[in-house]
Each structure stands twice: as structure tokens, then as C-alpha cells.
Amino acid sequence: MSQTLYVVKETLTSILIAFAMAFVFRGFVVEAFLIPTGSMAPTLRGAHMQFTGPDTGYSWAVGPWDLRSDNITPLPVQGAADADGSPLARPISVNDPMSGRQINAVNVPARWGDRIFVLKYLYSIFDPSRFDVVVFRNPRDPNVNYIKRLLGLPGEQIALVDGDLFVRRPRADDPAGVNQWGLPGWTIRRKPEAVQKTLWQDVFDSGYEPRASGTQETTYLSPWVPSGAWGPAPRGEYHAAGAAGLRWDWHQRSIDDSYAYNQTPRGSAVGQFPVSDICVSILARVEEGGRVEVTLGARGHEYRAVFTGGGTTLWVRRAGEEEAWATVAMSAEGARAGRGVRLELWHADQALTARVDGREVCRFEYEWNIEERLGHALRATLDEAMQDQRLLMRGEVYRRPEVSIDVDGVVALRRVALSRDIHYQATYYRPRNEHDGMHTRAGRPALATHPASPLTLGAEQFFVCGDNSPESLDSRLWDVPHPWIARIEPRPGVVHKDLLIGKAFFVYFPAPQRSGRVPVPDFGRMRAIR
């Protein structure tokens, strides 16, 4: 009997220790969270619908249309049909991001949000880093956890200009009463390579051009307009035996900050701002003596990458200047003759990068300050922005990018793709806050997006934004903090260090949907979070 009691005692002790260790681990090391909304889409998805274009094969997510009476929780079936099978007055209606063709559907199952692991911040070991995806307590409602990308660190001045992040450290001799954005010392903050790869947003990929489908054939036009000696090739591919080119048609497909995820009655897929931070990616086969040139026109300048069998060269010039190209970088690695190779030109965060098969081979960085960036991006000055507080919020005043691809020799191209970078929108405080009360800053330019709304972070303050910038309620737009939070941090738009929970690092249960009563995750999207 005593032996049996000993075994039971040891078993119960082991179980209690295991539970205690689990609670300690959850409380102080790693915790699981559910992504509730689309403010970080498509990096992390909240509840959503999943669509696949029937004639393109392209798959993408769309935020929920139909919500319960709380206007927060999605219905499990979106666009549900009536009992007799007839559709509701508003079926789900979305457009394929690749072909632009409309898809109408009813009874679309809603998927849950991604489930993630969060590594809790242990400040004795490590501190938050810029561009981390962080979980924190909402300053407006401490009972709710938010997830955003961390942009601003303690002690910094922050400015979001033409979609990019600029940072400055205050100086002791800074004059008082001067426009903060006009002070010296502003520099752009560039995203690490792994983060940049995550944040490229698909605009078009010729590998997803729709298959020919009878009368629908005349309704599709590729945004790549060909010219020159292109020969016969399968749809989505381009074969040349001489000089030929492709030019991006802005009228056919704009390069802007639209999100396919935002095709909802409450949101919009239409972008407000042109985006000049672009990635052009091509699968190419270049025979001996052939060449591929990718040219990007952005903010009054032209940037070019020339790929040949002998290497890669980057060139830059002011737009409109004839024969004034300057060589800024070179590499012996290029488009290897007779072999398939992926060629890429990245233009992001005031840096130009040529890549071959995923490896960076050439790089050029340029250091415009805020005033220079505004002058090149929208031909405006800081004084003009101050006089017209809505100027920076009008997308039509920004210069549109231009993209072209030119080849010579025997060259075959496929998967000719264009992506754009995340673009942090300049906007204004809405008339009403998220609690449906009058916003205390209604109508003013949003925090850090305009020289009239400057931001200098304190010693324990952080600035965060969502990856889905048009549909993210973040540091730019928050109203005054909750009274409990105001005791430790009264400033609107910042996250105090004590509110940070941790860094999101892994999607372990991606966007499941119900199969009967069983949730089935999309295991193919398990991934590290960048």
C-alpha cells in the first residue's frame, strides 16, 4: 500500500510541476495569441475569406463582409443564401488581383485568424528592435491586445514621408519654435532584407495571366505593353531574338497602396497614393551576347539595372536628361548565358538593389532628407505643406512611377512580376474615435505624418503602425489613452514600455477553417514572422 501511495504522490507531484512550469513558461517566456483583424494583412491575417481566381489560379485573402450585431465578429458563412437557395441582396463580389475580373459568390466560409507565438520581452536580456512585429496592450482599452509593427524607438523624432520612415535624434542646440521636419539630421530607416521580402505586395505576375476563355478573351489586357521583336510565346511569356521591350501601362493597372485584402463594403481596394518603392522580378534565359535592362522612373529620377552574361550594372540619372547616366555600382555576377535565372531590381527606402537568384549583387543608397524627399516626390516645399495641411494627403499630387523592361539578343522571359512596398499613409484624425465618441483631434493631420503633427518620443515610448496602412488604427490615429493607462502614459499615439507584451515570431496555426466540427489549418502557411 505504501508503495502505491508513493507512486501516486510522485505522479501528482510531477503533474503539478509540469503545470507550474507551463504556467511559468506562458507567463514569462512564450504565449499564444489569435490575430483578430486585418490591420496587419497580408503579413498576418485576421478572420477572412480565401479566394482563388478560376482562370488565373492566383489565391488571395479578403477581409470579412458580414458581421454579427457587435460589428466585430464575422459570421461563419459570408454572403449566405436564403433557405430556398436564392442569394441575399448582397452576395460577395471581389476582383481577381491579377486579371481584374469580378467574382461573385455566396456561402463563402470564413476562416479564422492566424494563431501566433509571442516571445515575451525580458528586458534584462533584450529590448524591442525596429520593425519587430509586437503585441501590446491597447492604450485606448487595456483589456484588448493589439499587434503592429514597431517603427519608432525611445528618444527619436519620427516622420512618415511619402510612405517611408524617417528618424532623427534631437540635439541640445535645436532652435525652439522651428518646423521640426526642417531641422538637419533626418535620415531614412531601411528595412532589413528579411522584413523587406515579407512586405513586398503583389501587383501583377505574368505567370497568373488568365487562360483564354472564349468571349472573355477580349476583356483582359496585360499591364505589360510589348513593343519590338517579340516572337510567338505561351501566354505570360515573352521570347525575343532582337531588340524588344515591355512598358508598364499605368492606366491599365496603377501601382498604388491598394490591398486586395480590403475588398469589402467597409474598406476599398482602390489605392490613394502612388508607390514608387517597387520590386521587378523576372525569370529569364539569356543566350550569349543577350542583355536585360530594367528601368524605373521614380520621384523625378531614373534607375536602371543592366544584366548581361558578363555582369550587372546599376545606373542613375535625373529624369529627362539625355546621355547623362551615371554608373553607381557594378558586379561580375549577372545573367549566366544559356541558363534560367531570376533577375530582380529592388527600389525601396532610398536604396537600389540588383539581385540574381535571390542574392544581392549590386547596391546603391541615396540620402535625401525630408525636404529633398518632398521636393522630388511631389514638387512641394515644407512651407507649402504647412500652408495646406491636406496637401500631403492628396495622392494625385505625388509623382507616379514608370517601369520598363528592354531586351536585346536571344532572350526568353517568364513570371514577369511587379510588387510594391508597404506605404505608410499620410492621413488625418477622423471625426469620431473607435468608441464612437468625438475625437479630441478630429480633422488635424495624423501623428508623425505632417510637419504640423510632429512626434518626439520619450525615454520609454514607442511608435507602431499596421502593415495594412489604409485599414489600421494605430499610433497615427489613436485618441487620448484610457484613464488607467493615462496614469503611466497620458500622450496619445504612443505605446509605453510597460504596455509591451512581446515580439511575434511564429505562425503555428495558420488561418484554419471548419471542416464539419474540426478546425483545419492551412499548414502550408506556417512560417516565421518577419
C-alpha positions in Angstrom: 0.0 0.0 0.0 2.8 2.4 0.9 4.4 1.7 -2.4 1.2 2.6 -4.2 0.8 5.8 -2.3 4.4 6.7 -3.1 3.7 6.2 -6.8 0.5 8.3 -6.7 2.3 11.0 -4.8 5.2 11.1 -7.2 2.8 11.2 -10.2 0.7 14.0 -8.8 3.9 15.9 -7.9 5.1 15.5 -11.5 1.8 16.7 -12.9 1.8 19.7 -10.6 5.3 20.6 -11.5 4.5 20.3 -15.2 1.5 22.6 -14.9 3.6 25.1 -12.9 6.3 25.0 -15.5 3.7 25.5 -18.3 2.2 28.5 -16.5 5.6 30.0 -15.8 6.6 29.4 -19.5 3.3 31.0 -20.7 3.6 33.9 -18.2 7.2 34.8 -18.7 8.6 33.3 -22.0 6.1 32.4 -24.8 2.4 32.9 -25.2 -0.1 32.1 -28.0 -2.3 34.8 -29.5 -5.0 35.0 -32.1 -5.0 37.6 -34.9 -8.5 39.2 -34.7 -8.5 41.7 -37.5 -6.8 42.6 -40.8 -4.7 45.6 -39.7 -1.5 43.5 -40.3 -2.7 41.9 -43.5 -1.4 40.3 -45.6 1.6 39.7 -43.3 -0.8 38.3 -40.6 -4.4 37.6 -41.3 -7.4 38.1 -39.1 -10.7 36.4 -39.9 -11.1 36.4 -43.7 -12.3 34.7 -46.8 -10.0 32.9 -49.2 -10.5 33.1 -53.0 -8.7 31.5 -56.0 -9.2 33.0 -59.5 -10.8 30.3 -61.7 -8.8 31.3 -64.8 -5.6 32.6 -63.2 -5.0 30.2 -60.3 -4.0 33.2 -58.1 -5.0 32.8 -54.4 -5.6 35.7 -52.1 -7.4 36.7 -48.8 -10.3 39.2 -48.4 -11.5 40.7 -45.1 -14.9 39.6 -43.9 -18.1 41.3 -45.2 -20.8 40.0 -42.9 -20.5 40.7 -39.2 -22.6 39.8 -36.1 -24.6 42.5 -34.3 -21.5 43.6 -32.4 -20.0 44.8 -35.8 -16.8 43.0 -34.9 -17.3 39.2 -35.0 -17.6 37.7 -38.6 -20.4 35.4 -39.4 -19.1 31.8 -40.1 -20.6 31.9 -43.6 -20.2 35.0 -45.7 -22.8 36.0 -48.3 -25.1 33.3 -47.0 -28.0 32.2 -49.2 -31.6 32.0 -48.1 -33.2 28.7 -47.2 -34.6 28.3 -50.7 -31.1 28.7 -52.2 -31.7 32.2 -53.6 -28.8 34.6 -52.8 -29.1 37.6 -50.5 -29.3 41.1 -51.9 -25.6 41.4 -51.5 -23.5 38.4 -52.5 -19.7 38.6 -52.0 -18.3 40.4 -55.0 -14.5 40.7 -55.4 -12.0 41.2 -58.2 -9.1 38.9 -59.0 -5.9 41.0 -58.3 -4.2 39.5 -61.4 -6.9 39.7 -64.1 -9.2 42.3 -62.6 -12.2 40.0 -63.4 -15.1 40.0 -61.0 -16.0 37.0 -58.9 -19.5 36.8 -57.3 -20.0 34.1 -54.6 -22.4 33.1 -51.9 -22.0 30.8 -48.9 -18.3 31.6 -48.6 -16.8 30.0 -45.4 -15.0 32.4 -43.1 -11.5 31.4 -42.0 -10.3 32.2 -38.5 -7.3 34.5 -38.0 -3.7 33.2 -37.7 -2.6 31.9 -34.4 0.9 33.1 -33.4 3.6 32.6 -30.8 4.8 35.7 -29.0 8.2 35.8 -27.3 7.7 38.0 -24.2 10.2 40.8 -23.7 12.7 40.1 -21.0 14.2 43.5 -20.7 17.2 42.2 -18.7 18.1 40.1 -21.8 16.9 42.0 -24.9 14.9 45.1 -25.9 12.5 45.7 -28.8 14.0 46.3 -32.2 12.8 48.5 -35.0 10.5 46.6 -37.4 9.7 43.9 -34.9 6.0 42.8 -35.0 4.9 43.4 -31.4 2.0 42.6 -29.2 1.0 45.2 -26.6 -2.0 46.4 -24.6 -4.1 48.8 -26.4 -3.6 52.3 -24.8 -7.3 53.0 -25.5 -8.6 49.8 -24.0 -6.1 47.9 -21.7 -8.3 44.8 -21.8 -7.5 44.4 -25.5 -4.2 43.3 -27.1 -3.1 44.9 -30.3 -0.4 43.7 -32.8 1.5 46.2 -35.0 5.0 46.8 -36.4 7.3 48.8 -34.3 8.7 51.8 -36.1 9.8 54.4 -33.6 12.2 53.8 -30.6 12.6 55.9 -27.4 14.2 59.3 -27.7 13.6 59.6 -31.5 11.8 62.1 -33.7 9.6 60.2 -36.2 8.2 61.3 -39.6 6.3 59.3 -42.2 7.1 60.9 -45.6 5.8 59.6 -48.9 5.2 56.3 -47.3 8.6 55.8 -45.8 10.1 56.2 -42.3 12.5 59.0 -41.4 14.1 59.3 -38.0 16.1 62.0 -36.2 17.8 62.3 -32.8 17.0 65.7 -31.1 20.0 67.9 -30.4 20.7 70.2 -27.5 21.1 73.2 -29.8 17.8 72.6 -31.7 16.2 76.0 -32.0 12.7 76.5 -30.4 9.6 77.2 -32.4 11.1 75.9 -35.7 9.5 73.4 -38.0 10.8 70.1 -36.7 10.9 68.5 -40.2 13.2 71.2 -41.5 15.9 70.6 -39.0 19.2 68.8 -40.0 19.9 65.2 -39.2 16.8 63.4 -40.6 17.7 60.0 -42.2 15.6 57.3 -43.7 15.4 54.0 -41.9 15.8 51.0 -44.2 14.1 47.7 -43.5 16.3 44.6 -43.1 16.3 42.2 -46.1 14.1 39.6 -44.4 11.5 42.2 -43.4 11.5 43.8 -46.9 10.9 40.4 -48.5 7.8 39.9 -46.3 6.4 43.4 -47.1 6.5 43.3 -50.9 2.9 43.3 -52.0 1.9 41.6 -55.3 0.7 44.0 -58.0 1.0 41.7 -61.0 2.7 38.5 -62.1 2.5 37.3 -65.8 2.6 33.7 -64.5 -1.0 34.3 -63.4 -2.3 35.7 -66.7 -5.8 34.2 -67.3 -6.2 31.4 -69.7 -8.1 32.0 -72.9 -11.8 31.6 -72.3 -13.9 32.4 -75.3 -15.6 35.7 -75.2 -13.8 36.7 -72.0 -10.6 36.8 -74.0 -11.3 40.4 -75.1 -11.9 41.6 -71.6 -8.3 41.1 -70.4 -5.3 43.3 -71.1 -1.9 42.7 -69.6 -0.4 45.8 -67.9 2.8 45.0 -69.7 2.6 46.6 -73.2 5.0 44.9 -75.6 7.0 46.5 -78.4 9.7 45.4 -80.8 10.9 41.9 -81.9 8.9 39.7 -79.6 8.1 36.4 -81.2 5.4 33.8 -80.5 5.3 32.5 -76.9 2.9 31.0 -74.4 0.7 33.4 -72.6 2.5 35.1 -69.8 5.9 34.6 -71.5 8.0 36.8 -73.8 10.5 35.4 -76.4 12.8 37.8 -78.4 15.5 37.4 -81.0 16.4 41.0 -81.2 15.6 44.4 -79.6 12.2 44.4 -77.8 10.6 46.0 -74.8 7.8 45.9 -72.2 6.3 49.1 -70.7 4.0 49.2 -67.7 0.6 50.7 -68.5 -0.4 52.8 -65.5 -3.9 53.3 -67.0 -4.4 49.5 -67.2 -3.0 48.8 -63.7 -2.0 51.5 -61.2 0.9 51.0 -58.8 -0.5 52.3 -55.6 -1.2 51.4 -52.0 -4.3 49.3 -52.6 -4.8 45.9 -50.9 -6.7 43.0 -52.4 -7.5 42.2 -48.7 -9.5 45.4 -48.4 -12.2 44.5 -51.0 -15.0 44.9 -48.5 -18.1 47.1 -48.3 -16.4 49.0 -45.4 -13.0 49.1 -47.0 -11.7 49.7 -50.5 -9.2 48.0 -52.8 -8.6 51.3 -54.5 -5.3 52.9 -53.6 -5.0 56.5 -52.6 -1.2 57.0 -53.1 1.2 56.1 -55.9 4.0 53.9 -54.6 7.5 54.3 -56.1 9.2 51.7 -53.9 9.0 48.8 -56.3 10.4 45.3 -57.0 10.6 44.0 -60.6 11.2 40.3 -60.7 11.8 38.2 -63.9 12.7 34.6 -64.7 15.0 35.0 -67.7 17.0 32.9 -70.0 19.6 35.0 -71.8 21.8 33.4 -74.5 25.3 34.5 -75.2 25.5 38.2 -76.1 22.0 39.0 -74.8 21.0 41.6 -72.2 18.1 42.6 -70.0 17.6 46.1 -68.8 15.1 47.1 -66.1 14.3 50.8 -65.8 12.3 52.5 -63.1 11.2 56.2 -63.1 10.6 57.4 -59.6 10.4 60.8 -57.9 12.0 62.7 -60.8 14.8 60.2 -61.3 15.5 57.2 -63.4 17.2 54.0 -62.1 18.4 51.2 -64.3 19.8 47.7 -63.8 21.6 46.1 -66.8 22.0 42.3 -66.6 24.3 40.5 -69.1 26.3 37.3 -69.1 29.4 39.4 -68.1 27.8 41.0 -65.0 25.4 43.6 -63.6 25.5 47.4 -63.6 23.4 49.9 -61.8 22.8 53.4 -63.4 21.1 56.6 -62.2 20.2 59.9 -63.8 17.8 62.8 -63.4 14.6 62.1 -65.4 14.6 63.8 -68.8 18.4 64.3 -69.1 19.8 62.7 -72.3 23.1 60.7 -72.1 23.6 61.6 -68.5 23.5 58.2 -66.9 26.0 57.7 -64.0 27.3 54.3 -63.1 26.8 53.8 -59.3 27.5 50.0 -58.8 28.9 47.0 -60.7 29.2 43.3 -60.2 30.8 40.4 -62.1 27.7 38.3 -61.4 24.9 38.6 -64.0 22.6 36.7 -66.2 24.5 33.5 -66.9 24.3 32.7 -70.6 22.1 29.7 -71.5 20.7 29.2 -68.0 17.5 30.2 -66.4 18.0 32.8 -63.7 15.8 35.1 -61.6 16.7 38.8 -62.1 15.4 41.4 -59.6 15.6 45.2 -59.2 14.6 46.5 -55.8 13.9 50.1 -55.2 12.9 50.7 -51.6 13.8 53.1 -48.7 16.0 55.2 -50.9 18.1 52.2 -52.0 18.5 50.4 -55.3 19.5 46.8 -55.3 20.1 44.3 -58.1 19.7 40.7 -57.3 20.5 37.4 -59.1 18.8 34.2 -58.0 17.9 35.8 -54.7 21.4 37.1 -53.9 22.2 40.8 -53.8 24.9 41.6 -56.3 24.8 45.4 -56.6 23.6 48.1 -54.2 23.3 51.9 -54.3 21.9 54.1 -51.5 21.0 57.8 -51.7 20.4 60.0 -48.6 17.7 62.5 -49.2 16.4 64.4 -46.1 12.7 65.1 -45.6 12.7 68.4 -47.6 14.5 66.8 -50.5 12.1 63.8 -50.5 9.1 66.1 -50.6 10.6 68.1 -53.4 11.3 65.1 -55.5 8.2 63.1 -54.7 5.6 65.9 -55.1 7.5 69.0 -56.1 6.4 70.8 -52.9 8.2 72.5 -50.1 7.8 72.3 -46.3 6.3 75.8 -46.3 3.7 74.7 -48.8 2.9 71.6 -46.8 2.4 73.8 -43.7 0.1 76.3 -45.5 -2.1 73.5 -47.0 -2.4 70.8 -44.3 -4.2 68.4 -46.7 -1.5 68.7 -49.4 0.4 65.6 -48.2 -2.9 63.6 -48.0 -3.8 64.1 -51.7 -2.5 61.2 -53.7 -2.9 62.9 -57.0 -0.1 65.4 -56.3 2.6 62.7 -55.9 4.6 61.6 -59.0 3.7 58.3 -60.4 6.3 55.6 -61.0 7.2 54.3 -64.5 8.6 50.9 -65.3 10.0 49.4 -68.5 12.0 46.3 -69.4 14.2 46.2 -72.5 16.0 43.2 -74.0 18.4 42.6 -76.8 19.6 39.3 -78.4 18.1 35.9 -77.8 16.1 36.3 -74.6 13.1 34.5 -73.0 11.2 36.0 -70.1 8.5 34.5 -67.9 7.0 35.2 -64.5 7.5 38.9 -65.2 6.3 40.3 -61.9 5.9 43.6 -60.2 5.5 44.2 -56.4 5.3 47.3 -54.3 6.5 48.1 -50.8 4.3 49.0 -47.8 3.3 52.6 -47.8 2.5 54.4 -44.5 -0.3 56.7 -45.4 -0.4 60.4 -44.6 -4.0 60.9 -43.3 -5.9 62.9 -40.7 -7.8 62.2 -37.5 -11.4 61.0 -38.1 -14.4 62.9 -36.6 -15.2 60.0 -34.3 -12.9 57.7 -32.4 -13.2 53.9 -32.2 -15.5 54.2 -29.2 -17.9 56.3 -31.3 -17.1 59.5 -29.3 -15.9 62.8 -30.7 -12.2 62.5 -31.5 -10.3 65.1 -29.5 -8.0 65.8 -32.5 -10.6 65.5 -35.3 -9.6 67.0 -38.6 -5.9 67.5 -37.7 -3.1 65.8 -39.6 -2.4 62.3 -38.1 0.6 62.0 -35.8 4.0 61.9 -37.5 2.5 62.2 -41.0 2.8 66.0 -41.3 5.1 68.8 -40.1 2.1 70.2 -38.2 1.8 67.0 -36.2 5.4 66.3 -35.2 6.4 63.5 -32.8 9.3 63.2 -30.4 9.3 60.0 -28.4 10.1 60.0 -24.7 12.5 57.7 -22.9 10.0 54.8 -22.6 7.8 55.4 -25.6 7.4 53.6 -28.9 5.6 54.3 -32.2 3.8 51.5 -34.0 1.8 51.1 -37.3 -0.1 48.3 -39.1 1.1 46.7 -42.3 -2.3 47.3 -43.8 -1.9 51.0 -43.6 -5.2 52.1 -45.1 -7.1 49.9 -42.6 -5.0 50.1 -39.5 -6.0 52.0 -36.3 -2.5 52.6 -35.0 -0.2 55.3 -33.5 -1.0 57.7 -36.2 -4.7 57.9 -35.3 -5.4 57.0 -31.7 -7.3 59.3 -29.4 -6.3 60.0 -25.8 -5.4 56.9 -23.7 -7.8 55.1 -21.3 -7.7 56.8 -17.8 -5.9 53.8 -16.3 -3.2 54.0 -19.0 -3.0 57.8 -18.7 -1.6 57.4 -15.2 1.6 56.0 -16.8 1.4 57.5 -20.3 -1.0 60.4 -21.0 0.2 61.1 -24.5 -2.0 59.9 -27.5 -0.4 57.8 -30.2 2.5 56.2 -28.3 3.0 52.8 -26.6 4.7 52.9 -23.2 7.3 50.3 -22.5 5.1 48.8 -19.7 2.4 48.0 -22.2 4.6 45.9 -24.5 3.9 42.1 -24.2 6.4 40.7 -26.6 7.6 40.0 -30.2 5.5 37.9 -32.5 7.9 35.3 -34.0 6.0 32.3 -35.5 2.6 31.4 -37.1 1.9 28.0 -35.7 -1.8 27.5 -36.6 -2.4 29.5 -39.8 -5.9 30.7 -40.7 -8.0 27.5 -40.0 -11.5 26.9 -41.4 -14.0 24.4 -40.2 -14.5 21.0 -41.8 -17.6 19.9 -40.0 -16.7 20.5 -36.4 -12.9 20.2 -36.9 -10.8 23.3 -37.5 -8.3 22.6 -40.3 -5.4 25.0 -40.5 -3.5 25.9 -43.7 -0.3 24.2 -42.6 1.4 25.4 -45.8 1.5 28.9 -44.3 3.3 28.0 -41.1 6.1 30.5 -41.0 8.5 32.7 -39.1 7.2 36.3 -38.7 9.4 39.0 -40.1 
